[in-house]
């Protein structure tokens, strides 16, 4: 999603020193690689953050591998049987829900350290498509053994509950965004949200490249493509941001927040 950290993402994905580990066999032709939580730079952002070093081998036994998902490929499709959660290791993904009449709506964008698929736990099948916005890597969290481990390790169980709570909060905020804000407010809130999430990950938070299209942003925000483009242009004229294709530079976050 952001050029400034592509090199760091690649190093995280392929391993220390850029040496890609040997792939292990995977279903459906997907290339899989052994996961090592202890040396992962995203450990503080994912479920591993709740564990002490001596507990990590237990999690690594569950999260045994990670896999690549190339740009435009699906990690899972709506209706697929739920077996695993996925934590973004590098790159970015979007989730898309289909409605009656074939209309599609982007329901979320996921950055490194964030977990995809939580909505499938209750029904036993995925309720949306998860599609890579760029070449991405995800850690595979098979749910049955993860659930068993949560029962044995209290700190892991507590972290998992926090993940579910954050997902509920994310959906609640999205409903507020779509129902109670003007187009300008929605775009401003979107840019601030992306900036804050990048900052949390130690990435450049005021100058970044968005991997999603204007149309995808509009779908997520419940506004038209043209409205997204006009709002970006307005913010640029007012000196709040600079737009160069998909590259966005934020000059005045405080003014965006005031909007």
Secondary structure, 3 states (H helix, E strand, C coil): CCHHHHHHHHHHHHCHHHCCCCEECCHHHCCEEECCCCCCCCHHHCHHHHCCHHHHHHHHHHCCEEEEECCCCEEECCCCECCEEEEEEECCEEEEEECHHHCEEEEEEECCCCEECHHHCCCCECCCEEEECCCEEEEEEEHHHHHHHHHHCHHHHHHHHHHHHHHHHHHHHHHHHHHHCCHHHHHHHHHHHHHHHHHHCCCCCCEEECCCCHHHHHHHHCCCHHHHHHHHHHHHHCCCEEEECCEEEECCHHHHHHC
